[in-house]
């Protein structure tokens, strides 16, 4: 497990990379299609859409970690992670135990939620999205301060399996890196 200092360093470095990446894109590259949406029939995502998604994802992870910090019972905690109205799988918190139908249903539900948020934020400026990203990241850093070292090392159940709170915090950096790489590839290849 990473130490608190390592997690904070990882998030700070990620923030610098995210800001440099999005500010380094031309106005045209921010607006043109970069990647296909995971939601069937939806418009491709632009670079700005990916930034909006990163903001939303950071906020969602904060909610997850606050619930973990409050000590919510495991089953209730896991149920809260599935999209509202979605039939729950037979086994919660183990992606490998999902049937093919359950995996497809979960993937589609998440894609539709992500797409709905991106649609809501479609007309937002880069400046607004960057400000929201910075605010969300600061809230993440503040939230880390509420966790003891022991709690950062504690395992937390998620829809895809167990992970430590520290790894979930630090995972924001990897998530951002994946999106930036997808944008670069999509802009290179043209969607």
Secondary structure, DSSP 4 states (H G I P E B T S, - for coil): ---HHHHHHHHHHHHHHHHHHHHHS-HHHHHSEEE--SSTTPPPEEHHHHHHHHHHHHHHHHHHHHHHHTT--HHHHHHTTSPTTPPPPSSTT-GGGS-HHHHHHHHHHHHHHHHHHHHHTTT--HHHHHHHHHHHHHHHHHHHTTS-HHHHHSEEEETTEEEEHHHHHHHHHHHHHHHHHHHHHHHHH--
